């Protein structure tokens, strides 16, 4: 059996994108946008990656370096490069991506701790294989799977006090978005107590849309707004519209929600 030659990972590190980048991988259309906060001059601490794993498979991920700590962009970049290297070194069978993904996250956790600068990052990951997906996440970067008519098939629960409060019904979504502690996250890559949440295997229909995004999106747009814009029309145009609206909202300080932040969103749909 001939050895499969893997295409190199496609990284989006310290980006200042003006438009969505659109490409195709394993029969899936992928749209990626990453831009630093409109109110800062320091580097974009978000990052994204597309990792090919054969003709029918890939892994995508978004990382959000923890602001307020040293080396946020270093942590997010290291997390994704380590993840990609581990997957492409270990994963000889695309149906067994789970082990490589978990190993990659755990290795990144050790390497970020070894920096000894207090750096940390969130990470949200989707593995795709022949029409099925599985989510993984650490922290509060969001994963959302929605259908053509706007039905939510899966939504990750943020590893944060307000995320758990909303999931339990103690807080409404609008209250979470306006809460002064919505930036607090208690589970990150770069912490000895890190834990990885792995979601279920889901079958992806032809018009389903999968979204992974840093909290620059969820802190500035309601989930129903994101879904309404993303489910209609070509993916690249829809993704670009969502990111532009979120960026505009960041500058409307008199409105809620409004929280200037780095914003990275990766969305994908099956081509057929």
C-alpha positions in Angstrom: 0.0 0.0 0.0 1.6 3.4 -1.0 2.3 5.8 1.7 0.0 8.8 1.9 1.8 12.1 1.4 0.1 14.7 3.7 -0.2 18.3 2.6 1.4 20.8 5.1 -0.7 22.5 7.7 -2.1 26.0 6.8 -1.5 28.4 9.6 -3.1 31.7 10.4 -0.8 33.2 13.0 -0.8 36.9 14.2 -3.1 37.8 11.3 -4.5 41.2 10.4 -7.0 40.0 7.8 -9.3 42.4 6.0 -11.4 39.6 4.4 -12.1 35.9 4.8 -9.7 33.4 3.3 -11.7 30.7 1.5 -10.3 27.3 0.5 -11.2 23.6 0.0 -9.9 20.6 1.9 -11.2 17.0 1.6 -14.3 18.1 -0.2 -15.2 20.7 2.4 -15.3 24.5 1.9 -13.5 26.3 4.7 -13.6 30.0 5.5 -11.1 31.6 7.9 -10.9 35.1 9.4 -8.5 36.4 12.0 -8.0 40.0 13.0 -6.6 41.7 16.1 -8.8 43.9 18.3 -9.5 47.3 16.7 -8.5 49.1 19.9 -4.9 47.7 20.3 -1.5 47.8 18.6 0.0 44.7 20.2 -0.1 41.4 18.2 -3.2 39.3 17.5 -3.2 36.7 20.2 -5.6 34.4 18.3 -4.5 31.8 15.8 -6.1 29.1 13.6 -4.9 26.1 11.6 -6.1 23.7 9.0 -4.3 20.3 9.2 -4.9 17.9 6.3 -5.0 14.2 7.3 -5.7 12.4 4.0 -8.1 12.7 1.1 -11.2 12.6 3.3 -10.0 14.0 6.6 -8.6 17.1 8.3 -8.4 18.8 11.7 -9.1 22.5 12.2 -8.5 24.5 15.4 -8.7 28.0 16.8 -6.6 29.1 19.8 -7.1 32.3 21.8 -4.0 33.4 23.8 -5.1 34.5 27.3 -5.0 38.2 27.5 -3.5 39.9 30.6 -0.8 37.2 30.8 2.6 37.2 29.2 3.1 35.6 25.8 -0.6 35.1 24.8 0.3 35.0 21.1 3.3 32.7 21.8 1.0 30.3 23.7 -1.7 30.2 21.0 0.9 29.7 18.2 2.8 27.0 20.1 -0.5 25.2 20.9 -1.5 24.9 17.2 2.0 24.2 15.8 2.4 21.4 18.4 -1.0 20.0 17.6 -0.3 20.0 13.9 3.1 18.4 14.2 1.8 15.7 16.5 -1.2 14.8 14.3 0.9 14.6 11.1 3.7 12.6 12.8 1.4 10.1 14.5 -1.8 9.8 12.6 -1.3 7.1 10.0 -5.0 6.1 10.1 -7.5 9.0 9.8 -10.1 7.0 11.7 -7.9 7.2 14.7 -7.3 11.0 14.9 -8.6 11.2 18.4 -5.4 9.8 20.0 -3.2 12.2 18.1 -5.4 15.2 18.9 -5.4 14.4 22.6 -1.6 13.8 22.6 -1.1 17.1 20.7 -3.0 19.1 23.3 -1.3 17.4 26.2 2.1 18.0 24.6 1.3 21.7 24.0 0.2 22.0 27.6 3.6 20.8 28.8 5.5 23.0 26.3 3.6 26.1 27.3 4.2 25.5 31.0 7.9 25.0 30.2 8.1 28.6 28.9 7.8 29.7 32.6 6.2 33.0 31.7 2.7 32.3 32.8 1.4 32.0 29.2 -1.8 30.2 28.4 -4.4 29.7 25.7 -7.7 28.3 24.9 -8.2 25.8 22.1 -11.2 24.6 20.1 -10.8 21.7 17.6 -12.9 19.8 15.1 -11.8 16.6 13.5 -13.5 15.8 10.1 -13.6 12.4 8.4 -15.8 11.4 5.5 -18.8 13.5 6.6 -18.5 13.0 10.4 -17.1 15.4 12.9 -16.0 15.4 16.5 -15.4 18.5 18.7 -12.7 19.0 21.4 -12.1 22.1 23.5 -10.3 23.6 26.4 -11.5 27.0 27.6 -14.1 29.4 26.2 -13.5 29.4 22.4 -16.8 28.4 20.9 -17.8 25.5 18.7 -21.2 25.6 17.0 -22.8 23.2 14.6 -26.0 24.4 12.9 -28.3 23.3 10.1 -29.7 25.1 7.1 -32.9 26.1 8.9 -31.0 27.4 12.0 -31.4 24.4 14.2 -28.4 24.0 16.6 -27.0 20.4 16.5 -24.2 21.0 18.9 -22.8 23.9 21.0 -19.8 23.7 23.3 -20.1 24.9 26.9 -17.5 27.5 27.8 -15.2 26.5 30.7 -16.0 29.7 32.6 -18.2 30.7 35.5 -20.7 32.5 33.2 -20.6 29.6 30.7 -21.6 27.1 33.3 -24.2 29.5 34.8 -25.9 29.8 31.4 -25.8 26.0 30.8 -27.4 25.4 34.1 -30.1 27.9 33.5 -29.0 30.3 36.2 -28.2 33.1 33.7 -29.8 34.1 30.4 -27.6 34.5 27.4 -28.1 38.3 27.3 -27.0 38.6 30.9 -23.9 36.5 30.2 -22.8 38.8 27.4 -23.2 41.9 29.6 -21.6 40.4 32.7 -18.4 42.1 34.0 -16.7 38.7 34.5 -17.5 37.2 31.1 -13.7 37.2 30.3 -12.9 34.9 33.2 -11.9 31.3 32.1 -10.8 28.6 34.5 -9.5 25.9 32.1 -6.6 26.7 29.7 -3.8 25.0 27.9 -0.7 25.9 29.9 -2.1 25.0 33.3 -1.1 21.8 35.2 -4.8 21.2 36.0 -5.9 21.4 32.3 -8.7 19.1 31.2 -9.8 18.3 27.7 -13.5 18.1 26.8 -14.3 15.8 24.0 -17.7 15.9 22.3 -19.8 13.3 20.5 -19.2 12.0 16.9 -21.8 13.8 14.7 -22.9 13.2 11.2 -22.6 16.3 9.1 -25.4 17.0 6.5 -24.6 18.7 3.3 -25.8 22.1 4.3 -24.7 22.0 8.0 -22.3 24.8 9.0 -19.6 24.2 11.6 -18.1 27.2 13.4 -15.1 27.5 15.7 -14.4 31.0 17.0 -12.6 32.9 19.7 -14.6 34.8 22.2 -14.2 38.0 20.1 -17.2 36.6 18.3 -19.4 35.3 21.2 -18.8 38.4 23.3 -20.1 40.7 20.5 -22.8 38.7 18.7 -25.6 36.6 20.0 -25.6 32.9 18.9 -28.9 33.4 17.0 -27.5 36.3 15.1 -24.4 34.3 14.0 -26.6 31.4 12.9 -29.0 33.7 11.0 -26.2 35.2 9.0 -24.2 32.1 8.5 -26.9 29.7 7.3 -27.7 31.7 4.2 -25.9 32.1 0.9 -22.2 31.3 0.0 -20.1 30.4 3.0 -17.3 32.9 2.4 -19.7 35.8 2.0 -21.7 34.8 5.1 -18.6 34.4 7.2 -17.2 37.7 6.1 -20.5 39.4 6.9 -20.5 37.9 10.5 -16.9 39.0 11.2 -17.5 42.5 9.9 -20.6 42.9 12.0 -18.8 41.6 15.1 -16.0 44.1 14.4 -18.4 47.0 14.1 -20.1 46.0 17.4 -16.8 46.1 19.2 -16.6 49.9 18.5 -20.2 50.6 19.7 -19.3 51.1 23.4 -22.7 52.5 24.3 -24.3 49.2 23.2 -24.4 45.7 24.7 -22.9 43.4 23.8 -19.7 45.2 23.0 -16.2 44.0 23.9 -13.2 44.9 21.7 -11.0 41.8 21.3 -9.1 39.8 18.8 -11.5 37.9 16.6 -10.8 34.6 14.8 -13.5 32.5 13.2 -13.2 29.3 11.1 -16.4 28.0 9.4 -16.9 25.1 7.1 -19.5 23.2 5.0 -19.4 20.1 2.9 -19.2 21.0 -0.8 -21.7 18.2 -1.7 
